[in-house]
Amino acid sequence: MKLLMAGPSPFVRKVLVLLHETGQADDVETVQVTAAPGGADATLKAANPVGKIPALVRDEGPTLYDSKVICRYLDDRAKAGLYPEKGWETLVLEATADAMMEAAVLMVYEKRFRDEAEQSSKWVEAQWGKVEGALDALNARWMGHLAGKMDIGHIGVGCALGYLDFRHGDRDWRKGRDALAGWYEAFAARPSMEATAPAA
């Protein structure tokens, strides 16, 4: 299998962490491709018609894309149980993490790919508002779940918070969220997280 990836995407990292946690890292070759709002390269477009990463190219079937789909497939392949049966809370937690990632990535795209005259600070702050809403919910209502057995929700949240540190460290997401900050400090020390830490 080949995992098409580009840069320090938190969605790619979610897949990579799952691969490490389930002992499948050696089963997948990582392939760097070009993926940006302005266009994707031919390799990525051939694998995923919408030109987004990650995409998992398989010999035994069509390419899988969208991190949720890929993670679900790899979890099933390893019989790892990261998606518990009737695990609605787990799915909500994964969705919350994905929403944080999307908003944080869009903030980067706004400044990186739009001409300065077209950039909207109001729109950027609206995206950050989504992130803050998710952070507050995690700190107030989800710590019991995060303290339990690891599932895909833990991986998603860990990768989302790691991306905030990497791209938006100046915003200090930890302020007023001591419980979540403490959880992340321990989770970030896992070998799977250390092995997949983004580089500038």
N, C-alpha and C positions, 0 to 999 in steps of 0.2 A: 504494500500500500504506500501511497505517496500523499503527504499532507502539503497542500499548496498554502503558502503563508507569505506575509509581507510585513516587515518592520515589527515594532513592539505592540502588535494588536492584542488587546486584552481578550478578545474572542478566540484568537489562536492560542493564547496562553492557557485558556480554560481547557482546551483540547489537550495541550501538551502536559498540563498538570495531571489530568485524568489518565493519560497514557503512562506517566510515571507511577501514579498511585495504583494502577491496575497491572503493572508489570508488562506493559505492551510497547514501551518506548522503542525497543529494538526491532519491533515488527513494522515500523513506519519510517519511511525516508522523508525528511523535510526538504521541500523545494521552494526556494525564494522566487517570488513572482512580483510583478508590478501591479499594484492595486491602489487606485486613487479616484477621487470624484471626477477627475478629468478623463479617466479612461483606464482600462486594464490591458495587460499584454495578451497576446494570442493564446498562450498556454492556459491562462486563467479563464479566458472567455470560452475556450473549447471545453473546459471542465464545468464551468458554471456560467450559464447564459447571461446572468445579471452582473458578472464580473466582480463578485465579492468574495472575500476570504472569511474563514478558512474553507477549503474544499478538500475532500478526501477521495482520491482516485483509487478505485479498487479493481482487481482483475475479475472478481466474481460477480460484478454487477455495476450498475450505473454509479457515477460519481455522486457522493453525498455532500451537501453543502448546508450552511447554517450551523453554528456551533451546537445548538440544541439537538439537532438531528444527528450530527457526528458523535456527540457525547453519548447520546442514547444508544447508538449503534455499538460504539466501543464498549460501553458498559455491558450491554447484552452479550457481546462477543466474549468478554472476560468473565461473565456471570458474577460481576462484582457487587451488585446490589446497591449501587449509588442512586438508583431510581427505585425507591421502595414501592411495592404494590399499594395502590390507593394512597400514594404519597403526595396528596394535594398540597400540603404545606411545603414540601420540598420543591414542587414545581413553582409555587408562588415565590419562594425564595430565589430560585434560579431566574425567574422572570424579573424580579426586583433587581438582581445583580446585572442582568443583561440591559435593563433600562438605564441603570447608572452608567454602564459602559458606553452605551450608545450616546447618551447626552454628553459624556466627557469627551468622547471621540469627536462629536460634532463641534464642540467648542474649539478643538484643535484645528479641525478642517476650516472653520470660519476664518481663522487668522492665517492659516497656511495657504489656502487655495482661493480666497477671495481677494480682489484688489482692495487696498486699504479704504478707498472711498466708498466701497460697497459693504464694508463690514458693519455689523450692527452690535454695539455693546449691549443694547437692550435684549437682543435675541440671545447673546451669549449668557447674560445673567439669568434669562429665563431657563436656559438649559441647566445652569448651575442650581437654580431653584429646584429642579427635578432631582438632582443629585442630593441636595440637602434634605429634601423630603424623604428620600429613601434612607439616607443616613440616620435621620431622626427616628424613623420607624424601626430600623434595625436595632438601634441602641435601646429603644423603649420596649419593643415587643418581641424581638426575635432572639434575644440572648439565650433563652432557655433551649431553643432549637439548636443554636450554634454550639452550645455546650454539650450537645448529645453526639451520637454516632455520626461520623462524617458521611455526607451525601453530596450530590451535585450542587446543592445550595451552598454548602461550605466552600466548595471550590470556586463557584461563581463569585461569591462575596469576596473571597480572598483575592481573586484576580482583579475585581473591580477596585478594591481598595489599593492594591498595588499600582494600578494604573493612575489613580488619583495622586499617589505619591510621585509617580514618575513624570506625569505631565502637568499636574496642578498642585504641586507641593506648597506653593505660596499661599494657597487658600486654607491650609490648616484644617482639614476635615476632622481632626481629632478633638478640637476644642469643644468642650461640653459633652463629649461622648466617650467618657472614660471606659465604660464597659466594652464598647466596640473596639476601642483602641487597644485595650488589654488583650482581647481575643485575637486581634489581628497580629499583635506582636508574637504571640505563640504560634499562630498558624503560618506566618511568614517564615518561621524557622524550619518548617518541614523541608526535608530534602527535595521534594518535588517542586516546591516553590523556589528554593534556592537555585535549583538546576535550570529553572525557566525564567529567572529574573530578567526583565528587559534591560537592554543596554542602549545608551544614547546613539 
